[in-house]
């Protein structure tokens, strides 16, 4: 692996962190506080998906209206759209997104990202470090943006870009900005590997 590119500092780094918080910087402590407040006010979905995922998945798989409400009810407050989803995506784009889950019946498997860390499939202590070169594109309206110093505790941060706009679904909301940022991050690594990637005769 030549690099990793992320749009946020993974929530597991604070949700599963069991180190001494008193040693954290003021910016890092503010990040924890904001995360806890956000979780209390808007995190009910995560509590359900991490504890009883099949309970809600069965209902969502049985109702296209319920599925649309569940998905779009998270899109609207998490996008950089000032409450107006159609300022970012057309109705066709929104319905296509919901339809992919509906036709493939994959809302249940999408919840595993929340369930597995809580049920022993991921180490509880996330203090181990990722040494692969890592780039971050931080979008201003994402849910809870961690400070760079927090990211550097866990990742080999080589690029940190604070983007001019965009929310939690950055690739969907701002595809051109997103692609440009990924290209900029990976370009030096791909160029360094180019001599070794030539096709065999």
BALOBA-1460 file (C-alpha; in Angstrom, 3 decimals):
// residues 201
<rec num="1" residu="x" x="0.000" y="0.000" z="0.000"/>
<rec num="2" residu="x" x="1.465" y="3.319" z="-1.045"/>
<rec num="3" residu="x" x="-0.919" y="5.623" z="0.797"/>
<rec num="4" residu="x" x="-4.262" y="6.226" z="2.474"/>
<rec num="5" residu="x" x="-6.564" y="9.169" z="1.855"/>
<rec num="6" residu="x" x="-9.327" y="10.039" z="4.346"/>
<rec num="7" residu="x" x="-11.982" y="12.736" z="4.654"/>
<rec num="8" residu="x" x="-12.059" y="12.695" z="8.435"/>
<rec num="9" residu="x" x="-10.246" y="11.402" z="11.478"/>
<rec num="10" residu="x" x="-12.059" y="8.111" z="12.002"/>
<rec num="11" residu="x" x="-14.639" y="8.251" z="14.774"/>
<rec num="12" residu="x" x="-13.230" y="5.075" z="16.332"/>
<rec num="13" residu="x" x="-10.154" y="7.051" z="17.368"/>
<rec num="14" residu="x" x="-12.199" y="8.955" z="19.943"/>
<rec num="15" residu="x" x="-15.114" y="6.568" z="20.508"/>
<rec num="16" residu="x" x="-12.775" y="3.684" z="21.423"/>
<rec num="17" residu="x" x="-9.874" y="5.691" z="22.852"/>
<rec num="18" residu="x" x="-9.131" y="4.654" z="26.428"/>
<rec num="19" residu="x" x="-6.012" y="6.717" z="27.067"/>
<rec num="20" residu="x" x="-5.582" y="9.534" z="29.561"/>
<rec num="21" residu="x" x="-7.658" y="12.434" z="28.251"/>
<rec num="22" residu="x" x="-6.181" y="14.851" z="30.773"/>
<rec num="23" residu="x" x="-2.971" y="14.921" z="28.728"/>
<rec num="24" residu="x" x="-4.759" y="16.030" z="25.549"/>
<rec num="25" residu="x" x="-4.428" y="19.542" z="24.173"/>
<rec num="26" residu="x" x="-7.329" y="22.027" z="24.478"/>
<rec num="27" residu="x" x="-8.136" y="21.454" z="20.776"/>
<rec num="28" residu="x" x="-8.230" y="17.690" z="21.271"/>
<rec num="29" residu="x" x="-10.393" y="17.996" z="24.369"/>
<rec num="30" residu="x" x="-12.788" y="20.256" z="22.453"/>
<rec num="31" residu="x" x="-12.949" y="17.568" z="19.750"/>
<rec num="32" residu="x" x="-13.970" y="14.974" z="22.351"/>
<rec num="33" residu="x" x="-16.538" y="17.321" z="23.878"/>
<rec num="34" residu="x" x="-18.063" y="18.134" z="20.510"/>
<rec num="35" residu="x" x="-18.186" y="14.432" z="19.634"/>
<rec num="36" residu="x" x="-19.939" y="13.563" z="22.880"/>
<rec num="37" residu="x" x="-22.454" y="16.390" z="22.455"/>
<rec num="38" residu="x" x="-23.120" y="15.426" z="18.864"/>
<rec num="39" residu="x" x="-23.562" y="11.777" z="19.884"/>
<rec num="40" residu="x" x="-26.097" y="12.703" z="22.565"/>
<rec num="41" residu="x" x="-28.082" y="14.946" z="20.234"/>
<rec num="42" residu="x" x="-27.815" y="13.152" z="16.887"/>
<rec num="43" residu="x" x="-26.224" y="9.768" z="17.484"/>
<rec num="44" residu="x" x="-29.308" y="7.599" z="18.127"/>
<rec num="45" residu="x" x="-28.889" y="5.992" z="14.699"/>
<rec num="46" residu="x" x="-25.355" y="4.867" z="15.651"/>
<rec num="47" residu="x" x="-26.571" y="3.403" z="18.946"/>
<rec num="48" residu="x" x="-29.201" y="1.342" z="17.105"/>
<rec num="49" residu="x" x="-26.866" y="0.284" z="14.295"/>
<rec num="50" residu="x" x="-24.159" y="-0.773" z="16.741"/>
<rec num="51" residu="x" x="-26.416" y="-2.713" z="19.110"/>
<rec num="52" residu="x" x="-29.574" y="-3.932" z="17.315"/>
<rec num="53" residu="x" x="-28.844" y="-3.532" z="13.602"/>
<rec num="54" residu="x" x="-31.176" y="-6.284" z="12.392"/>
<rec num="55" residu="x" x="-34.101" y="-4.812" z="14.309"/>
<rec num="56" residu="x" x="-34.184" y="-1.662" z="12.210"/>
<rec num="57" residu="x" x="-32.789" y="-3.295" z="9.044"/>
<rec num="58" residu="x" x="-35.789" y="-5.629" z="8.770"/>
<rec num="59" residu="x" x="-38.166" y="-2.670" z="8.931"/>
<rec num="60" residu="x" x="-36.155" y="-0.667" z="6.400"/>
<rec num="61" residu="x" x="-35.963" y="-3.588" z="3.975"/>
<rec num="62" residu="x" x="-39.750" y="-3.877" z="4.206"/>
<rec num="63" residu="x" x="-40.550" y="-0.243" z="3.431"/>
<rec num="64" residu="x" x="-39.087" y="1.862" z="0.623"/>
<rec num="65" residu="x" x="-40.574" y="4.960" z="2.267"/>
<rec num="66" residu="x" x="-38.970" y="4.083" z="5.592"/>
<rec num="67" residu="x" x="-35.656" y="3.380" z="3.873"/>
<rec num="68" residu="x" x="-35.772" y="6.734" z="2.069"/>
<rec num="69" residu="x" x="-36.614" y="8.513" z="5.325"/>
<rec num="70" residu="x" x="-33.724" y="6.816" z="7.152"/>
<rec num="71" residu="x" x="-31.142" y="7.614" z="4.481"/>
<rec num="72" residu="x" x="-32.283" y="11.083" z="3.416"/>
<rec num="73" residu="x" x="-32.973" y="12.035" z="7.010"/>
<rec num="74" residu="x" x="-29.208" y="11.723" z="7.526"/>
<rec num="75" residu="x" x="-28.248" y="13.329" z="4.234"/>
<rec num="76" residu="x" x="-30.038" y="16.580" z="4.899"/>
<rec num="77" residu="x" x="-28.325" y="17.646" z="8.160"/>
<rec num="78" residu="x" x="-24.951" y="16.142" z="7.253"/>
<rec num="79" residu="x" x="-24.464" y="17.819" z="3.877"/>
<rec num="80" residu="x" x="-23.243" y="21.345" z="3.259"/>
<rec num="81" residu="x" x="-26.634" y="22.358" z="1.849"/>
<rec num="82" residu="x" x="-28.220" y="24.681" z="4.457"/>
<rec num="83" residu="x" x="-31.107" y="22.234" z="4.806"/>
<rec num="84" residu="x" x="-31.895" y="22.153" z="1.070"/>
<rec num="85" residu="x" x="-30.833" y="18.753" z="-0.293"/>
<rec num="86" residu="x" x="-31.797" y="19.664" z="-3.838"/>
<rec num="87" residu="x" x="-29.222" y="22.454" z="-3.845"/>
<rec num="88" residu="x" x="-26.638" y="19.651" z="-3.982"/>
<rec num="89" residu="x" x="-28.395" y="16.662" z="-5.544"/>
<rec num="90" residu="x" x="-31.358" y="16.222" z="-7.855"/>
<rec num="91" residu="x" x="-34.360" y="14.119" z="-6.873"/>
<rec num="92" residu="x" x="-33.160" y="11.495" z="-9.367"/>
<rec num="93" residu="x" x="-29.748" y="11.355" z="-7.673"/>
<rec num="94" residu="x" x="-31.323" y="11.059" z="-4.237"/>
<rec num="95" residu="x" x="-33.740" y="8.330" z="-5.356"/>
<rec num="96" residu="x" x="-30.940" y="6.463" z="-7.128"/>
<rec num="97" residu="x" x="-28.952" y="6.403" z="-3.917"/>
<rec num="98" residu="x" x="-31.900" y="4.999" z="-1.963"/>
<rec num="99" residu="x" x="-32.746" y="2.572" z="-4.767"/>
<rec num="100" residu="x" x="-29.275" y="0.999" z="-4.661"/>
<rec num="101" residu="x" x="-29.870" y="0.001" z="-1.037"/>
<rec num="102" residu="x" x="-33.437" y="-1.098" z="-1.813"/>
<rec num="103" residu="x" x="-32.687" y="-3.298" z="-4.826"/>
<rec num="104" residu="x" x="-29.606" y="-4.919" z="-3.288"/>
<rec num="105" residu="x" x="-31.119" y="-5.073" z="0.226"/>
<rec num="106" residu="x" x="-27.817" y="-3.960" z="1.709"/>
<rec num="107" residu="x" x="-28.949" y="-1.575" z="4.431"/>
<rec num="108" residu="x" x="-28.294" y="-4.373" z="6.923"/>
<rec num="109" residu="x" x="-24.706" y="-4.994" z="5.847"/>
<rec num="110" residu="x" x="-24.041" y="-1.243" z="5.821"/>
<rec num="111" residu="x" x="-24.686" y="-1.245" z="9.570"/>
<rec num="112" residu="x" x="-21.814" y="-3.664" z="10.264"/>
<rec num="113" residu="x" x="-19.356" y="-0.752" z="10.265"/>
<rec num="114" residu="x" x="-21.023" y="0.302" z="13.520"/>
<rec num="115" residu="x" x="-21.724" y="-3.137" z="14.985"/>
<rec num="116" residu="x" x="-18.325" y="-4.817" z="14.592"/>
<rec num="117" residu="x" x="-16.128" y="-2.407" z="16.601"/>
<rec num="118" residu="x" x="-18.520" y="-2.615" z="19.562"/>
<rec num="119" residu="x" x="-18.669" y="-6.416" z="19.563"/>
<rec num="120" residu="x" x="-15.021" y="-7.361" z="19.722"/>
<rec num="121" residu="x" x="-14.141" y="-7.484" z="16.033"/>
<rec num="122" residu="x" x="-11.904" y="-4.441" z="16.413"/>
<rec num="123" residu="x" x="-9.443" y="-3.891" z="19.289"/>
<rec num="124" residu="x" x="-10.935" y="-1.639" z="21.962"/>
<rec num="125" residu="x" x="-7.744" y="0.352" z="22.302"/>
<rec num="126" residu="x" x="-6.974" y="2.267" z="19.118"/>
<rec num="127" residu="x" x="-3.573" y="3.494" z="20.222"/>
<rec num="128" residu="x" x="-1.680" y="1.618" z="17.481"/>
<rec num="129" residu="x" x="-0.265" y="3.814" z="14.727"/>
<rec num="130" residu="x" x="-0.723" y="3.557" z="10.962"/>
<rec num="131" residu="x" x="2.643" y="4.266" z="9.325"/>
<rec num="132" residu="x" x="1.430" y="4.310" z="5.718"/>
<rec num="133" residu="x" x="1.552" y="7.875" z="4.300"/>
<rec num="134" residu="x" x="-1.858" y="9.407" z="4.920"/>
<rec num="135" residu="x" x="-3.650" y="12.374" z="3.434"/>
<rec num="136" residu="x" x="-6.662" y="14.145" z="4.916"/>
<rec num="137" residu="x" x="-9.222" y="16.354" z="3.208"/>
<rec num="138" residu="x" x="-11.209" y="18.057" z="5.953"/>
<rec num="139" residu="x" x="-14.598" y="19.316" z="4.776"/>
<rec num="140" residu="x" x="-16.004" y="22.163" z="6.905"/>
<rec num="141" residu="x" x="-19.563" y="20.856" z="7.420"/>
<rec num="142" residu="x" x="-18.549" y="17.302" z="8.345"/>
<rec num="143" residu="x" x="-19.916" y="15.935" z="11.612"/>
<rec num="144" residu="x" x="-16.939" y="16.380" z="13.946"/>
<rec num="145" residu="x" x="-13.607" y="17.339" z="12.469"/>
<rec num="146" residu="x" x="-10.653" y="16.317" z="14.586"/>
<rec num="147" residu="x" x="-7.599" y="18.585" z="14.820"/>
<rec num="148" residu="x" x="-4.462" y="17.650" z="12.932"/>
<rec num="149" residu="x" x="-2.550" y="16.918" z="16.135"/>
<rec num="150" residu="x" x="-5.125" y="14.250" z="17.009"/>
<rec num="151" residu="x" x="-4.809" y="12.662" z="13.556"/>
<rec num="152" residu="x" x="-1.027" y="12.635" z="13.927"/>
<rec num="153" residu="x" x="-1.324" y="10.424" z="17.008"/>
<rec num="154" residu="x" x="-2.658" y="7.621" z="14.808"/>
<rec num="155" residu="x" x="-1.541" y="8.333" z="11.247"/>
<rec num="156" residu="x" x="1.585" y="9.300" z="9.335"/>
<rec num="157" residu="x" x="0.035" y="12.563" z="8.113"/>
<rec num="158" residu="x" x="1.731" y="13.770" z="4.927"/>
<rec num="159" residu="x" x="-1.033" y="16.048" z="3.634"/>
<rec num="160" residu="x" x="-3.708" y="17.979" z="5.529"/>
<rec num="161" residu="x" x="-6.117" y="20.017" z="3.412"/>
<rec num="162" residu="x" x="-8.949" y="22.107" z="4.811"/>
<rec num="163" residu="x" x="-11.488" y="22.248" z="2.022"/>
<rec num="164" residu="x" x="-13.545" y="25.350" z="1.153"/>
<rec num="165" residu="x" x="-16.942" y="23.608" z="1.260"/>
<rec num="166" residu="x" x="-18.565" y="20.215" z="1.653"/>
<rec num="167" residu="x" x="-19.984" y="18.027" z="4.373"/>
<rec num="168" residu="x" x="-19.991" y="14.405" z="5.495"/>
<rec num="169" residu="x" x="-20.685" y="12.969" z="2.028"/>
<rec num="170" residu="x" x="-17.870" y="14.868" z="0.377"/>
<rec num="171" residu="x" x="-17.416" y="12.633" z="-2.665"/>
<rec num="172" residu="x" x="-21.117" y="12.916" z="-3.454"/>
<rec num="173" residu="x" x="-21.405" y="16.630" z="-2.679"/>
<rec num="174" residu="x" x="-18.150" y="17.958" z="-4.121"/>
<rec num="175" residu="x" x="-16.827" y="15.319" z="-6.526"/>
<rec num="176" residu="x" x="-14.462" y="17.635" z="-8.401"/>
<rec num="177" residu="x" x="-12.854" y="18.993" z="-5.231"/>
<rec num="178" residu="x" x="-12.618" y="15.473" z="-3.851"/>
<rec num="179" residu="x" x="-10.986" y="13.964" z="-6.944"/>
<rec num="180" residu="x" x="-8.555" y="16.854" z="-7.287"/>
<rec num="181" residu="x" x="-7.452" y="16.398" z="-3.675"/>
<rec num="182" residu="x" x="-6.931" y="12.646" z="-4.061"/>
<rec num="183" residu="x" x="-4.897" y="13.214" z="-7.235"/>
<rec num="184" residu="x" x="-2.697" y="15.785" z="-5.493"/>
<rec num="185" residu="x" x="-2.040" y="13.469" z="-2.578"/>
<rec num="186" residu="x" x="-1.220" y="10.355" z="-4.591"/>
<rec num="187" residu="x" x="0.651" y="11.997" z="-7.494"/>
<rec num="188" residu="x" x="4.164" y="11.911" z="-5.932"/>
<rec num="189" residu="x" x="3.729" y="8.290" z="-4.829"/>
<rec num="190" residu="x" x="2.462" y="7.123" z="-8.203"/>
<rec num="191" residu="x" x="5.248" y="9.000" z="-10.007"/>
<rec num="192" residu="x" x="7.833" y="7.349" z="-7.750"/>
<rec num="193" residu="x" x="6.406" y="3.922" z="-8.554"/>
<rec num="194" residu="x" x="5.935" y="4.517" z="-12.284"/>
<rec num="195" residu="x" x="9.226" y="2.864" z="-13.334"/>
<rec num="196" residu="x" x="8.155" y="-0.313" z="-11.535"/>
<rec num="197" residu="x" x="4.626" y="-0.391" z="-12.964"/>
<rec num="198" residu="x" x="5.430" y="-0.732" z="-16.652"/>
<rec num="199" residu="x" x="3.588" y="-3.517" z="-18.367"/>
<rec num="200" residu="x" x="5.461" y="-6.743" z="-19.022"/>
<rec num="201" residu="x" x="6.423" y="-7.285" z="-22.702"/>
